[in-house]
Amino acid sequence: MTTRRKEDYQESLIKRSLRYLNTGFPVHFTGPPGVGKTTSALQLAKKRNRPVIFMSGHEDLSTNDLIGSFSGYKRNKLDDNYIHTVRKVEENVEESWKKGRLYEAVEQGHTVIYDEFTRTSPAVNNLFLPVLEERILPLFGTKRTASYIDVHPKFAMIFTSNPLEYSGVHPSQDALRDRMITMRFQLMEEERKHQVLASETSLKDKDISMILSIVSRAEEKKNEQGGSVRLPLMIAKVADRYQMKVSGDNPNFREVCYDILWHHEDDMSDEEFEELFSK
Ligand SMILES: Nc1ncnc2c1ncn2[C@@H]1O[C@H](COP(=O)(O)OP(=O)(O)OP(=O)(O)O)[C@@H](O)[C@H]1O
């Protein structure tokens, strides 16, 4: 495949996803870490020209965080002494309610990115079932008079997740998955990584190729699955920012590679690290 066609692939994925969102279906980007799911979700959300809310899934996320919660009392006191012989004091105490992030988004038709949603417990994520299917947000357990609010017609959701084999992930409920259109992201190929590094830095093509080759050799030595653009992008950004010569002869550049690629004793021996720079 040529570089141009791969660029189209990314654009096409966003274009297709935008169609689904605009028709009222949530989309779900899933795939290994560092392949551009969150970045694509943000690009997609911006295309809708609606306010964007970003939420991250985590173990402690609760329905209160999403719907809202009772946050204490609000006291209003009116002391009317307009006619000095007459004094009227009126006092009102009411419960104050803080809207959750999902409540506001649903009410005002925002675009929600729910990043790494499978890190949240399935019991909490069940709240999204009626939001996505019946287009209502139930307000259970909130002491509100209404039992639900309607979902704004412009409300849209983009989910992202890492598949099950990555740690800290709950198996996502089938019922929820059934309501989303899932787009699978593959490991990033070298050509695609090259494009990302070229778009994010002003490094020359040959320098980018060298960085990519160093990182892929390191991944091989560490028996790691390649395909994430994170590490090469870090190296490229530092080299670009400090105008470093991208070469094994440059001690500054080698240090950057060492800091970014060598994590612990078992990663690589000193000799193996040297081999990363061999021609
Ligand atoms: N198309 C792109 N253009 C510019 N930068 C990108 C692009 N895709 C990814 N990146 C950069 O690569 C890094 C990883 O991307 P991102 O966080 O989107 O991956 P991810 O698949 O969501 O990873 P994770 O599952 O670990 O959250 C980020 O620093 C991001 O800015």
The ligand as an SDF file (V2000), in Angstrom:
LIG
                    3D

 31 33  0  0  0  0  0  0  0  0999 V2000
   -2.6010   10.4830   13.7640 N   0  0  0  0  0  0  0  0  0  0  0  0
   -1.8210   10.9510   14.7390 C   0  0  0  0  0  0  0  0  0  0  0  0
   -1.2370   12.1590   14.6030 N   0  0  0  0  0  0  0  0  0  0  0  0
   -0.4370   12.6390   15.5830 C   0  0  0  0  0  0  0  0  0  0  0  0
   -0.1360   11.9990   16.7280 N   0  0  0  0  0  0  0  0  0  0  0  0
   -0.6740   10.8050   16.9070 C   0  0  0  0  0  0  0  0  0  0  0  0
   -1.5460   10.2060   15.9280 C   0  0  0  0  0  0  0  0  0  0  0  0
   -1.9300    9.0080   16.3660 N   0  0  0  0  0  0  0  0  0  0  0  0
   -1.3310    8.8580   17.5780 C   0  0  0  0  0  0  0  0  0  0  0  0
   -0.5820    9.9310   17.8930 N   0  0  0  0  0  0  0  0  0  0  0  0
    0.2240   10.1190   19.1180 C   0  0  0  0  0  0  0  0  0  0  0  0
    0.6410    8.8350   19.5470 O   0  0  0  0  0  0  0  0  0  0  0  0
    0.4820    8.6770   20.9490 C   0  0  0  0  0  0  0  0  0  0  0  0
   -0.4520    7.5120   21.2240 C   0  0  0  0  0  0  0  0  0  0  0  0
   -1.7330    7.7800   20.6580 O   0  0  0  0  0  0  0  0  0  0  0  0
   -3.1000    7.5200   21.4280 P   0  0  0  0  0  0  0  0  0  0  0  0
   -3.0020    7.9340   22.8630 O   0  0  0  0  0  0  0  0  0  0  0  0
   -4.1800    8.1130   20.6110 O   0  0  0  0  0  0  0  0  0  0  0  0
   -3.1420    5.9400   21.3440 O   0  0  0  0  0  0  0  0  0  0  0  0
   -4.2020    4.9340   21.9980 P   0  0  0  0  0  0  0  0  0  0  0  0
   -4.4140    3.8990   20.9740 O   0  0  0  0  0  0  0  0  0  0  0  0
   -5.3780    5.6860   22.4900 O   0  0  0  0  0  0  0  0  0  0  0  0
   -3.3580    4.3550   23.2050 O   0  0  0  0  0  0  0  0  0  0  0  0
   -3.8780    3.7680   24.6410 P   0  0  0  0  0  0  0  0  0  0  0  0
   -4.7400    2.5980   24.3480 O   0  0  0  0  0  0  0  0  0  0  0  0
   -2.5940    3.3850   25.3280 O   0  0  0  0  0  0  0  0  0  0  0  0
   -4.5620    4.9150   25.3140 O   0  0  0  0  0  0  0  0  0  0  0  0
   -0.0410   10.0080   21.4660 C   0  0  0  0  0  0  0  0  0  0  0  0
    1.0590   10.7600   21.9410 O   0  0  0  0  0  0  0  0  0  0  0  0
   -0.6180   10.6810   20.2510 C   0  0  0  0  0  0  0  0  0  0  0  0
   -0.5150   12.0810   20.3540 O   0  0  0  0  0  0  0  0  0  0  0  0
  1  2  1  0
  2  3  1  0
  2  7  2  0
  3  4  2  0
  4  5  1  0
  5  6  2  0
  6  7  1  0
  6 10  1  0
  7  8  1  0
  8  9  2  0
  9 10  1  0
 10 11  1  0
 11 12  1  0
 11 30  1  0
 12 13  1  0
 13 14  1  0
 13 28  1  0
 14 15  1  0
 15 16  1  0
 16 17  2  0
 16 18  1  0
 16 19  1  0
 19 20  1  0
 20 21  2  0
 20 22  1  0
 20 23  1  0
 23 24  1  0
 24 25  2  0
 24 26  1  0
 24 27  1  0
 28 29  1  0
 28 30  1  0
 30 31  1  0
M  END
$$$$
